[in-house]
Amino acid sequence: MGEHTTTIDMRVELLKDSVVKAPVVWKEGYPYFVHPLSDGVPRQSAELLGAARDLISEGVDWDSIDIILGIEAMGIPLAAALCLSSGKPLVIGRKRQYGLPGEISIDQSTGYSKGEIFLNDIEQNARVLIVDDVVSTGGTLHPILKAVEANGAIVQDCWIVFEKGEGMNKIRASGGWPLNSLVRIEMQNDKIIVLE
């Protein structure tokens, strides 16, 4: 057990170290960290993606999951990695409408953008694992959680790599969803602070 805990600690430290060193850019007065797991740049290493995948995978009760829902864009690599390691099917919450039967349209608004997310092929009573890269304001995740349940599926688990700001706490206060994150951070101007 001690060796397993050390391995988990090393992967968490890798994620923490990588985000603290991430460059910060400003978009419309909003500090935005640029990270391989949240932006695909700088280049993403197999070690970093594998650390996030393994930490999430170890926290999920896979027997209670029917499908993985990854959120476009940067939830896709993580969802794909989890699909391959777990053998569970995956769907993507897309920013493009396809007009397929049963498609669900979700209005989403983040700190720096507005738009729609479209869900397809999530069956009633399906037990869903939602994965995404970052939650800041909760403007994407919160409407997705509500839409999944409103359409008869079950949010069985939800994992976010980076929890930034108060968005997750606001979502936690508004519902009983199982919300988890690997690393909690806050921005102090252009500095990234890891919270314990």
C-alpha positions, 0 to 999 in steps of 0.5 A: 500500500505504501508503494501505491500511495507513493506512485499516486503522490508522484503523479499528483506532484507531476500535475501540480508541478506542470501547472505551476510552470504553465504560461499565463495569457490574458484573454479579455481581462481574464487570466488563462493558464496554457497547459498541455492537458487543457490546451494541447500546448505546450506539447503533451507528454505521454507521462502527463496524460498517463498520470491524469488518466491513471489518477482518474481511473483509480478513483472511478468504480468502473463497474458502475459506469456505462459510458464516458462523456468527454467534453470538447475540446480538451476533454477528448484526449483524456476521455479517449485514454480512459476509454482505452484503459477501461474498455468503456464506450465514449461519446463527446460533448461537441461544439458542432450540431449534427442534427441526429435523433435525440441530440441535446443542445446545451447553452454554455457560458464560460469566463471567456466564451459563450456557445452551445454543446451538443450531446448525442447517444446517451441513453436513458438510465445510462450511468455516465462518467463525465471528464473534462480538463478545467472548470473555472466558472462552471459555465460549461459543466453545470449545464451539462450535468443538468442536461444529462439528468434531465434527459434520463441518464445518471451522472454517476461520476465526474472528474476534472483535471484542474479545478480553478476558482469557485465554479466547482464549489458553486456547482457542488452547492447547487446539486448532489453530483459526485464532483472530483478534481485532481488539482485545485488552483487559483490565479493571482494575476499571472501567478498559478497557486496550487491549493491543498 
